[in-house]
Amino acid sequence: MSEIKMYCPAVPNMPWVPMPEDLPNAPVWRYPANPIIGRNPLPGVARIFNSAVMPYNGEFIGVFRGEQTNGIPYIYLGHSKDGIDWKFDEEKINFVDESGKSFMPRYAYDPRLVKVEDTYYIIWCGDFYGAAIHIAKTQDFKTFTRIENPFIPFNRNAVLFPRKIGGNFVLLSRPSDSGHTPFGDIFLSESPDMTYWGKHRHVMSRGSNWWESLKIGGGAAPIETDEGWLLFYHGVSGTCNGYVYSIGGAILDIDNPSIVKYRCQNFLLTPEEWYEERGFVPNVCFPCATICDSATGRIAIYYGAADSYVGLAFTHVDYVIDYIKKNSNTSYDDVEIGRR
């Protein structure tokens, strides 16, 4: 049982391994058989990474960034009985417009998958005359209908909250520039209808800690708890040999999530294993999804590793929230409402 309550369904068949006794740092531990998805997972796709999964009909389903052998990323659908062994549709997802006609993006990468009420939303980054956020919806994982893009370029790392707040949909994003952005903070926007977005608020600045000193961005969908919204996000540092992506944790106010209640000054997971340090883009741990079991407090974190693999890590809501609170270091930009 858990002392802290998570407001999410029970998932008794979620993947899980117990916490090892010799964890040196944060209470987040890796699946011993990582990576769960290796290279060349299906014909024409060299690598799958930075992908999102969730429970579905007693099993698991996911949207996966498939880097094709021609270098162009698209989104593929995957299925699993246990959340570890995955099978993928060989054809990329066929997105349609609201009239049912094919409406494929030029490219699509880093998808998130979030259920709000009775609809599943896929959010990804694609081309809208520059890097921008795209959204599609489905109720059966057979028809995927694209809806209006929420913002003009340039923006990335968007993720929906899993329920409306104050009657509105709420979306985290990271405004950027036209290149591989060397800066970035997390912002929040609201919409009554998933078409018109406003009430923009600043949430978090890039941190003073080394592992998030360059930029930050959203990760998995926030998890609702009785302590606030538990957010796993990514932080980036610049080194003499390139960027390093780590996973961090914060707790946002439940009613006004632009207010950061706690923000862990330490990373929760940073590249240390071979599949995180060595790959197409080395030194990357990039969170995109969680599976949570409200009955036990267990959390499984799916993350991209070195832009080459999918890794799986675990924590418990009691352990990770306690660690974030004990090691919290917020700035004025974090704790204010985010409106100027």
N, C-alpha and C positions, 0 to 999 in steps of 0.2 A: 504494500500500500504506500501511498504518497501523502506527505503532510501538505504539500502545495497542490492545489487542484488545477488541472488543465481542463478547459472547456472544449473538448473535442470528443469524437466517438472513441469507443473502446476498439482496439485492434489486437485481439489476443494472439493472432498468428503472425504478428510483425517479427522481422528478423531481430535477433538479440543474442549477445554473448555477455556473460557477467563481467563486472569490472575487475581487472587484474589487481593484485595486491601491491604492485611496485610502481604505480603511476608517479612520475617525477614532478609533474606540474598540474595543469588543470584536469578536472574530472571528466575528460573526454578521451575515449580509447578506440583504437582502430579494430576493424574486423581482421582477424588473423590471416585470412585467405585473400586479402586485398591484392590486386584490384579485382573487383567483381566483374568488370567488363574490360577486356583487353583490346589489342589492336586488330584491325581487319575483321570486324564483327559480322559483316555481311558483304555480299558482292558490291563493288563500287564504292564502299565506305572504308576509309583507312583508319578512322579513329572516332570513337564516341566519348564525349565528355561534357561537363557543364550541363547536366540534364536533370529533369524533375520527374518525380514519381509520387503516387498516392494510392491508398487502398481503393479497390473497386470490385463490387460484387463478390466479396469474400476472398479476392486475390489482390493483385497489384497491377497497375497500369502506369505508363510513363510516356513522356515526350522527350526525345533524345536529340541532342545536337550531333548530327552525323556529318563529319568532315569528309566530303567525297574525295575520290582520288584525283579529281581535277581541281581540288582546292576550294570548291564552293560549298559552304555549309547549308544544310537544310534540316528540317525537323522530321524525325521518323517516330512511329508509334511502336512501343514495346509492351510485352506482356510477361507476367511472372506469377507463379503460384506461391513463391516464398519471399519475394523481394530481393533475391540474391541471384538466382539463375534466370536470365532474361532471353526472350526470343523476340525478334524484331520483324516487322513487316518490311519486305524488300523494297517496296515502293514508298517514297516519301509521302507525307500527308498531303492530300489534295485539298487545299483551301478553296472555298467558293465565296462569292459575294452574296449579298442579301437576296438576289434574284436566283441564286443557285448556279450561276456560271463560274467556271474555274477562274480563280483569282490568286495566282501563285506569286509569292514574293520573289524578288531577284535573288535574295539570299536570306537566310534566317539562322540566328544562333542564340545560344544561352537561354533556352526557353524555361519559363516557370509554369507551373500548373496549380491552379487554386480553384476550389469549389466555393461558390457563394450562393447560398440558398439551393436551388435545384439545377444550377448551371455550372459547368466547368469552363474556366477561362484559361487560355494559353496566352502567355505574354512573352514576346521575344524582341530581339533587336534585328532590324532589317533596314533596307534602303528606302527612304522617303526623301529623295534628293539630298542625301546625307544620312548618317546613322540616326535612327529614330526608333521609337517604340511602336510595335504593332500588337494587336489583340485579336484573337478569334474566340468563338464560343462553341460549345457542343453540349449535348445532353445524352448522347449515346456513343460517342467515340467512333461514329461512322460518318457523320456529316459535320464538317468544321467550317463555320461561317465567320468570315472576317468582318469586323465592325470598324468603326472609324478609329483612325490613329489618334491617340489622346493629345499629342503635342507635336509641334514642329521640330525639325532638327535643331540642336543635336542633343540626344538623350539616350541613356542606357540603363541597364540594371533595374528594370521595373518589376515590382511584385505587389500583388493585391493583398489586402487584409482579407481574412476568410469570412468576415461578416461585415455588414454595414455598420457605420458608427454615426449616430445622430441622423439616421435615415439616408446617409450617402455612402456610396462606394468610396473606398480610400485606397490610394496607390502611392507606394514609395518609388522614387526614381533618382537618378544621378545625372543632372545636366552636365554637358560636356562640350568639347569643341569638335572640330571635324577630323581630328587625328586620333592617335592612341593616347587619350587624354592624360596629361601629366598632372592633373589636379582633379578635385571633385569632392562634394559634400552630398549628403542624402537629404532630399526634400520630400514633402508630402503634398498630395493634391486630392481634391474631393470631386465627386460627380453624382448628380441625382439619377443619371440614366446611362452611364458608360459612354456617353457621347460628348457632353460638354463638361470640361474640367476647369476648376478654379479653386479658390480658397487655398492658394499655395502657401505652404509653411516650410521653413527650414527646420530640419530635425537634428542632424549631427554634423559637426565639422570634422575634417580629417584631424587625426589625433596628434598629440605631442609625443606619444609613444613611438618607438622606432618602427614597429611593424605596421603602423597605419599612418605614417608621417607624410606620405605622398598623396593618397586619395583613399576614399572608402566607397562602398556601394552596397546596395541591398543584396540579400542572399535568399534564404528560404522564407516562405510566407511566415509572418509573425504568428506565434503560438499564444492563444489567450489563456492566461492563468489568473489566479486571484491575487498575484503580486503585480500584475500588469502584463503588457505584451512582451513576450520573450522573443528577441530578435537575434538570429545568427546572421552576421554580415561579413563582408570581406574587407580587409585592410591591406594596403599596398605600401611597400617601402622601396626606395630606390637604392641600389648598390652600384659599385664599380663594375659589376658584371650583369646588370639588368635588374628588372623588377622582381620582388618576392611577394607572393599573395598568401595571406594567412587568414584564419577564421577567428572572428571576435564575437563578443556577446554583449547585449545591452537589454535593459528593461524599460519599455516606454509606458507612459501613463495610459490607463485603460480607456479614459474618456477623451483625452487630448493627446494623441500619440506623437505630436510634434514635440512634446516635453519628454526629455530623457530623465528617468528617475535614477537609474544606475547604469554605469558603463564600465566594463572591466578594462583595467589598464594593461592586463596581460592578454596575450593571445590565448585562444582555446585550443587551436591546432595550427601548427606551422610546418612547412615542408621538412621532413626528417627521413622519410623512407625513400627507397630507390625510385618508386613509381611516382613520387611527388617531386623529387629533385631532378629526375632524368626523364626527358621526353621532348616533344616537339617545342614546347615552351617550358623550360625548366623552372623549378621552384614555385609551384602553384598548388594551393589548396583553396578551392573556390566552391562555397556552399550554394546549393540550388534547391534543396528540398529536405523536408523531415517527414517521418512517420511517427506518430505519437499514440500511446495507449493510455487513455485517461484512467483506466482501472489500476494500472501499476506505476504510472509516472515515467515509463520508459520512453526514450526518444532515440530514433535512428536518424543520422544525418548523412545525406548523400552529397558527395562533393566531387568536383572535377579535379583531376590530378595531372599536373604537367601538360595540360591540353592534349592528353593522350589516353587517359583512362578514367574510369569511374571508381571512386573509393567509397567505403562505408565506414562510419564511425558511430559510437554510441555514447549516451550520457543518460542521466536521470534528472528529472526536473528539480528534485530537492537539492541534489548535489550541485548542479550547474548554477541555479539561482543563488544558492548560498555562496558559491565561489565568486560570482559576479558582484554580489553585494559587499562581500568582505574585501574585494579588490577594486572597488569602484573609484573612479576618478573622473568626474564630469567637469566641463567648462561652462562658462556663462552662456556661450552659444548653444550648448546642449539643453540646459534647463529652462531657458526662456521659451515663450510660446512660439517663437519663430516667425514673427510678423514685424516688419519694419516699414 
